Amino acid sequence: MDKVKNGPREQLERVVLGPLVRTGKGYRLLVGGLVLVVLWALFAYSTQLRDGLIVTGMRDRILWGFYIILFVFFIGISHAGTLISAILRVVKAQWRTPVTRMAEFITVVALSVGGLMPMLDLGRPDRIPNLVLFGRWQSPILWDVLSISTYLTGSIIYLYLPLIPDLAICRDRLGNEVPGWKRWFFRVASVGWQGTARQKKLLSIALASMMVLIIPVAVSVHTVVSWIFAMTLREPWNSTVFGAYFVAGAIFSGIAAIILVMAVLRRAFHLEAYITHKHFINLGYMLGGFTLIMMYFNVSEYVVTGYKMAGETSFHFVQLMVREYAPFFWLYTIGGMVLPGLIILFPKTRTFTGVLVAAGLVLVGMWMERFIIVVAGLRVPLMPYDPSWYVPTWVEWSIMAGAFAMFGLVIAVFSKLFPVISIWEVAEQYEEHEVKEAPALGRSLPATGSLRMEPTSEPPAEGADHGPGGTR
């Protein structure tokens, strides 16, 4: 990078832009491993494409399996990224600045991976255009296609807008230290950003508009996802609160995903000075809050339906509580809600490590919850026949591994193309904080140092979240 002064902003730029210039052996090994897993998943899918869905464990009675579970899981993760980022921007939460970029990108990646799953579930990808050409607009599946496409488009725009000033920084700072194609990319993607007053004003208006629009879009998308189940004639899915339940579950699992991805990127790129334990604790509070919401929905759902025990509810309750799917149900209930809630509740366990453990438990539990909804729900007989079983095959296991590998691979590639922290937002927040604090402390601003946001430091003054600054 070009020689710059050793001030806080320059220190921030060196740390955040460093991964765009340097690539270590560990990164190459990680990317190589993820690529191999994705290639194996493609081989498994080629087997399914050649032989048909008979190579999977799905049959006429349990006709959905891993693919739809992964669809709901990844779409759920995606909602928290942009939704949390937008809400935190709207309420001007000062601590959110280093977090938003990662949250917004998780949304785009998870949506892209999750959106592929129904295509795999179709078995015949050549029939995908028929959804648009001959689709029945009264079908919730078509609503889903439309809502996810809209949300993905909005999320990409919402991710790109605050990237523009940082891409201009990359254009001006990295110089000949990056390949020619990267210099061309930064020049084109920064769309001539110079940090003028007019550019700042237009970007601020665009960001404000998008963060208000994206919140109802995000809520509506997972509501529509829930309607695929709730509007199907299945006893366990006969619920009017599935929309709110799915939205809460999406944010719940999404917060957990953000925490874990943040921890990995923080460690890999040495961002400890900017993503502090305070950020994890604050996200832990949000995780704890949604733990209570999820508990409320589960108690409401099972108490109301269990009290009446109408239709096939008793069969469903028995298989969940004490028989075939009891391990999944209690792992979700205790491991995915009760234990994370207790970890966040007590100060001794509400630590950096404790929040990571709670987030991991939540993700595992929420995957189990989607398995229970899909597989256990379909296992309830519609007619007096013996209940069927769903046993996933090596093809489905391979494609699931490939989906998670693709999620990690795209994030790894992103970290080499874009700054994972919003440089201009963090720098402006820090500079305003320093300017306001210096007179009160009776000392001059430090000439050097990192842009550290310690958990014990006083937050910047209200209103410090101004429009984007230009490159300097």
C-alpha positions in Angstrom: 0.0 0.0 0.0 1.1 3.6 -0.5 3.1 5.2 2.3 0.7 7.0 4.6 0.9 8.7 8.0 0.7 6.6 11.1 -2.6 8.0 12.3 -5.7 6.0 13.5 -7.3 6.1 10.1 -4.2 5.0 8.4 -3.7 2.2 10.9 -7.3 1.1 10.2 -6.7 1.1 6.4 -3.5 -1.0 6.8 -5.2 -3.6 8.9 -8.5 -3.9 6.9 -6.9 -3.6 3.4 -4.0 -6.0 4.3 -6.0 -9.2 3.4 -6.7 -7.8 -0.1 -3.0 -7.7 -0.8 -1.5 -10.6 1.1 -2.6 -14.2 0.9 -1.2 -16.8 3.3 -0.8 -20.5 3.0 -3.7 -21.2 5.4 -6.1 -19.3 3.2 -5.1 -21.3 0.1 -5.5 -24.6 2.0 -8.9 -23.6 3.2 -10.1 -22.5 -0.2 -8.7 -25.6 -1.7 -10.5 -27.8 0.8 -13.8 -26.0 0.2 -13.4 -26.3 -3.5 -12.9 -30.0 -3.2 -16.1 -30.4 -1.2 -18.1 -28.3 -3.7 -16.7 -30.5 -6.6 -17.7 -33.6 -4.7 -21.2 -32.2 -4.3 -21.4 -31.4 -8.0 -20.5 -35.0 -8.7 -23.3 -36.2 -6.4 -25.7 -33.9 -8.1 -24.6 -35.2 -11.5 -25.6 -38.7 -10.2 -29.0 -37.4 -9.2 -29.4 -35.6 -12.6 -28.5 -38.8 -14.4 -30.6 -41.3 -12.4 -33.3 -39.1 -10.9 -34.6 -38.5 -7.4 -34.6 -42.3 -6.8 -31.0 -41.9 -5.6 -32.3 -39.8 -2.7 -34.2 -40.9 0.4 -37.3 -38.9 -0.6 -40.4 -40.9 -1.6 -44.1 -40.3 -2.2 -45.0 -40.1 1.5 -42.0 -38.1 2.8 -41.4 -36.1 -0.4 -39.2 -33.4 1.1 -35.8 -33.9 2.8 -32.5 -32.2 3.2 -32.9 -29.9 0.3 -36.0 -28.2 1.7 -34.5 -28.2 5.2 -31.4 -26.4 3.8 -33.6 -24.0 1.9 -35.5 -22.9 5.0 -32.2 -22.9 7.1 -30.2 -20.7 4.7 -33.1 -18.4 3.9 -33.6 -18.0 7.7 -29.9 -17.1 8.2 -30.1 -14.5 5.4 -32.9 -12.6 7.0 -30.9 -11.6 10.1 -28.0 -10.1 8.2 -29.7 -7.3 6.3 -32.6 -7.0 8.8 -30.3 -6.6 11.8 -28.1 -4.2 9.9 -31.0 -2.1 8.8 -32.6 -2.0 12.2 -29.3 -1.0 13.9 -28.8 1.7 11.3 -32.3 3.1 11.8 -31.9 3.3 15.6 -28.3 4.6 15.2 -26.7 2.0 17.4 -23.1 3.2 17.6 -21.6 -0.2 18.3 -22.9 -1.8 15.1 -20.5 0.0 12.7 -17.8 -2.7 12.3 -20.5 -5.4 12.2 -22.8 -4.3 9.4 -20.7 -5.2 6.4 -20.3 -8.9 7.5 -24.0 -9.1 8.3 -25.1 -7.7 5.0 -22.8 -10.0 3.0 -24.0 -13.1 5.0 -27.5 -12.2 3.7 -26.5 -12.2 0.1 -24.5 -15.4 0.3 -27.1 -17.3 2.3 -29.9 -16.2 0.0 -27.8 -17.4 -3.1 -27.1 -20.8 -1.6 -30.6 -21.3 -0.1 -32.2 -20.3 -3.4 -30.5 -23.2 -5.2 -32.0 -25.8 -2.9 -35.6 -25.9 -4.4 -34.0 -26.3 -7.8 -32.2 -29.4 -6.7 -35.4 -30.7 -5.1 -37.3 -30.4 -8.4 -35.2 -33.2 -9.9 -35.8 -31.8 -13.4 -34.0 -28.4 -13.6 -35.3 -28.0 -17.2 -38.7 -27.5 -15.7 -37.6 -24.4 -13.7 -38.7 -22.0 -16.5 -42.2 -23.5 -16.2 -42.6 -21.9 -12.8 -42.7 -18.5 -14.6 -44.2 -19.5 -18.0 -47.0 -21.7 -16.7 -47.0 -21.1 -13.0 -50.2 -20.7 -11.0 -50.1 -17.3 -9.3 -52.3 -18.6 -6.5 -49.5 -21.0 -5.5 -47.3 -20.1 -2.4 -44.3 -21.6 -4.3 -44.6 -18.9 -6.9 -45.0 -16.3 -4.3 -41.7 -17.6 -2.8 -39.9 -17.3 -6.1 -41.0 -13.7 -6.5 -40.3 -12.7 -2.9 -36.8 -14.2 -2.7 -35.9 -12.7 -6.0 -37.0 -9.3 -4.8 -35.2 -9.7 -1.5 -31.9 -10.8 -3.1 -32.0 -7.8 -5.5 -32.6 -5.4 -2.6 -29.9 -7.1 -0.4 -27.3 -6.8 -3.2 -28.1 -3.1 -3.6 -28.0 -2.6 0.2 -24.6 -4.3 0.4 -23.2 -2.4 -2.5 -24.1 1.2 -1.6 -21.9 1.5 1.6 -19.2 -0.4 -0.3 -18.7 2.4 -2.8 -16.5 4.7 -0.5 -14.4 1.7 0.6 -13.9 0.6 -3.1 -12.6 4.1 -3.8 -10.2 3.8 -0.9 -9.0 0.5 -2.4 -8.6 2.2 -5.7 -6.5 5.1 -4.3 -4.5 3.2 -1.7 -3.6 -0.2 -3.0 -1.9 1.0 -6.2 0.4 -1.5 -7.9 0.3 -3.9 -4.9 -2.7 -5.7 -6.4 -3.1 -7.3 -9.9 -4.3 -5.3 -12.8 -7.7 -6.9 -12.9 -8.3 -5.9 -9.3 -7.3 -2.3 -10.0 -9.7 -2.2 -12.9 -12.4 -3.7 -10.7 -11.9 -1.1 -7.9 -11.9 1.7 -10.5 -15.2 0.5 -12.1 -17.0 -0.5 -9.0 -16.2 2.7 -7.1 -18.2 4.6 -9.9 -16.1 7.7 -9.7 -16.4 8.3 -6.0 -14.4 11.3 -4.8 -16.2 12.1 -1.6 -17.8 15.3 -2.7 -20.6 16.9 -0.7 -23.1 16.0 -3.4 -22.0 12.4 -3.5 -22.2 12.1 0.2 -25.7 13.5 0.3 -26.9 11.2 -2.5 -25.4 8.1 -0.8 -26.9 9.0 2.5 -30.4 9.4 0.9 -30.0 6.0 -0.9 -28.9 4.3 2.2 -31.7 5.7 4.3 -34.2 4.7 1.6 -32.9 1.1 1.3 -32.7 0.5 5.1 -36.3 1.5 5.5 -37.5 -0.6 2.5 -35.5 -3.7 3.3 -37.1 -4.3 6.7 -40.7 -5.0 5.5 -39.3 -7.0 2.5 -37.2 -9.2 4.8 -40.2 -9.8 7.1 -42.5 -10.6 4.2 -40.0 -13.1 2.6 -39.8 -15.5 5.5 -43.5 -15.2 6.1 -44.1 -16.4 2.5 -41.6 -19.2 3.1 -43.7 -20.3 6.1 -46.9 -20.2 4.0 -45.5 -23.1 1.8 -46.0 -25.2 4.9 -49.0 -23.6 6.6 -51.1 -23.6 3.5 -50.5 -27.3 2.8 -53.0 -29.8 4.2 -50.8 -31.4 6.8 -51.9 -31.7 10.5 -48.6 -30.5 12.1 -48.4 -27.5 9.7 -52.0 -26.3 10.4 -50.9 -23.2 12.2 -51.8 -19.5 11.8 -48.7 -18.3 13.6 -46.2 -19.9 11.3 -45.4 -16.5 9.7 -44.3 -14.8 12.9 -42.7 -18.0 14.1 -40.6 -18.4 11.0 -39.5 -14.7 11.0 -38.5 -15.0 14.7 -36.6 -18.3 14.0 -34.9 -16.7 11.0 -33.5 -13.8 13.0 -32.6 -16.1 15.9 -30.5 -18.4 13.7 -29.2 -15.4 11.7 -27.8 -13.7 14.8 -26.0 -16.9 15.7 -24.5 -17.1 12.1 -23.3 -13.5 12.3 -21.6 -14.2 15.6 -19.7 -17.3 14.3 -18.7 -15.7 11.0 -17.5 -12.6 12.8 -15.4 -14.7 15.2 -13.7 -16.5 12.3 -13.0 -13.3 10.3 -11.8 -11.5 13.4 -9.3 -14.2 14.1 -8.2 -14.8 10.5 -7.6 -11.1 9.7 -6.5 -9.8 13.1 -9.4 -7.4 13.6 -9.4 -7.6 17.4 -8.9 -3.9 17.7 -12.1 -3.1 15.8 -14.4 -6.1 16.5 -14.1 -6.3 20.3 -15.7 -8.5 22.9 -18.3 -5.8 23.3 -19.7 -6.5 19.9 -20.2 -10.2 20.7 -21.8 -9.4 24.0 -24.2 -7.0 22.4 -25.1 -9.6 19.8 -25.4 -12.1 22.7 -28.1 -9.9 24.3 -30.0 -9.9 21.0 -29.6 -13.7 20.8 -30.9 -14.0 24.4 -33.9 -11.8 23.6 -34.9 -13.9 20.6 -34.4 -17.1 22.7 -37.3 -15.9 24.8 -39.4 -15.1 21.7 -38.7 -18.6 20.3 -39.7 -20.2 23.6 -42.9 -18.2 23.6 -43.9 -19.4 20.1 -43.0 -23.0 20.9 -45.0 -23.0 24.2 -48.0 -21.3 22.4 -47.9 -23.8 19.5 -47.5 -27.0 21.5 -49.8 -26.1 24.4 -52.7 -24.9 22.2 -52.6 -27.9 19.8 -51.8 -30.4 22.5 -54.7 -29.2 24.7 -57.2 -30.1 21.9 -55.4 -33.2 20.5 -57.5 -33.0 17.4 -57.0 -35.2 14.4 -53.5 -36.7 14.0 -52.0 -34.4 16.6 -51.5 -37.2 19.1 -49.5 -39.2 16.6 -47.3 -36.2 16.0 -46.8 -35.4 19.7 -45.8 -39.0 20.5 -43.2 -39.2 17.7 -41.8 -35.9 18.8 -41.8 -36.2 22.6 -41.1 -39.9 23.3 -40.4 -41.9 20.2 -38.7 -41.7 16.8 -37.9 -38.0 16.7 -37.6 -37.3 20.4 -33.7 -36.9 20.2 -34.1 -34.2 17.6 -37.0 -32.5 19.5 -35.2 -32.4 22.8 -31.9 -31.4 21.3 -33.6 -28.5 19.7 -35.6 -27.5 22.8 -32.9 -27.9 25.4 -29.7 -27.5 23.4 -31.1 -24.9 20.9 -33.1 -22.7 23.3 -32.8 -23.4 27.0 -29.0 -23.7 27.2 -28.2 -20.7 25.0 -30.7 -18.7 27.0 -29.1 -19.7 30.3 -25.6 -18.9 28.9 -26.7 -15.4 28.0 -28.7 -14.9 31.2 -25.8 -15.3 33.7 -23.0 -12.7 33.7 -20.3 -15.4 34.4 -21.1 -17.3 31.2 -22.1 -14.2 29.2 -18.5 -13.9 27.9 -16.9 -13.9 24.5 -16.5 -17.7 24.6 -19.9 -18.2 26.1 -21.6 -16.2 23.3 -19.8 -18.3 20.7 -20.9 -21.6 22.4 -24.5 -20.3 22.6 -24.4 -19.3 18.9 -23.1 -22.7 17.9 -25.9 -24.4 19.9 -28.5 -22.2 18.3 -27.4 -23.0 14.8 -27.4 -26.8 15.5 -30.8 -26.5 17.3 -32.4 -24.5 14.5 -31.3 -27.0 11.9 -32.9 -29.7 14.0 -36.1 -27.6 14.2 -36.3 -27.4 10.4 -35.8 -31.2 10.2 -38.6 -31.7 12.7 -41.0 -29.4 10.8 -40.2 -30.9 7.4 -39.6 -34.6 8.0 -41.6 -35.3 11.2 -44.5 -33.2 9.7 -44.6 -35.2 6.5 -44.4 -38.5 8.4 -47.9 -38.0 10.0 -50.2 -40.3 7.9 -52.9 -38.7 5.8 -54.7 -42.0 5.5 -54.6 -45.3 7.5 -51.3 -46.5 6.2 -48.1 -47.4 8.0 -45.9 -44.3 8.7 -42.9 -44.0 6.3 -39.3 -43.2 7.0 -36.8 -40.8 5.6 -33.2 -41.9 5.4 -30.9 -39.5 3.5 -28.5 -41.1 1.0 -24.9 -40.2 0.3 -26.1 -38.0 -2.5 -28.1 -35.8 -0.1 -25.3 -35.8 2.6 -22.8 -34.8 -0.1 -25.0 -31.9 -1.5 -25.6 -30.6 2.1 -21.8 -30.6 2.7 -21.4 -28.8 -0.6 -23.9 -26.2 0.4 -22.1 -25.3 3.6 -18.8 -25.4 1.7 -20.1 -23.0 -0.9 -21.3 -20.7 1.8 -17.8 -20.6 3.3 -16.1 -20.4 -0.1 -18.0 -17.4 -1.2 -17.3 -15.6 2.1 -13.6 -16.4 1.7 -13.5 -15.1 -1.8 -15.4 -11.9 -0.7 -12.8 -11.2 2.0 -10.1 -11.0 -0.8 -12.1 -8.6 -2.9 -13.7 -6.2 -0.4 -12.9 -4.8 3.0 -14.8 -6.9 5.6 -15.2 -3.8 7.8 -16.7 -0.5 6.6 -13.6 1.7 6.7 -15.3 5.0 6.1 -18.0 4.4 8.7 -15.6 3.2 11.5 -13.2 6.1 10.7 -15.8 8.8 10.8 -17.3 7.4 14.0 -13.9 7.3 15.7 -12.8 10.7 14.5 -16.0 12.3 15.8 -15.6 10.5 19.1 -12.0 11.7 19.4 -12.9 15.3 18.6 -15.7 15.3 21.2 -13.6 13.6 23.9 -10.3 15.5 23.5 -11.5 18.9 25.0 -13.2 17.1 27.9 -10.1 15.1 28.7 -7.9 18.2 28.4 -5.4 16.5 26.1 -4.6 16.3 22.4 -5.6 13.6 20.1 -3.1 10.7 19.8 -0.9 10.7 16.7 -0.8 6.9 16.6 -2.8 3.9 17.8 -5.5 1.6 16.7 -9.1 2.3 16.2 -9.9 0.3 19.3 -13.5 0.3 20.7 -12.9 -1.2 24.1 -15.9 -2.6 26.0 -15.3 -0.1 28.8 -14.9 2.9 26.5 -17.6 5.5 26.4 -19.7 5.4 23.2 -19.6 8.2 20.7 -22.1 11.0 21.1 -25.6 10.6 19.7 -25.7 11.7 16.1 -22.2 10.6 15.3 -23.5 8.3 12.6 -23.2 10.8 9.7 -23.1 10.3 6.0 -20.1 8.6 4.3 -16.8 10.4 3.9 -14.6 10.4 0.9 -11.2 9.0 0.4 -8.4 10.9 2.0 
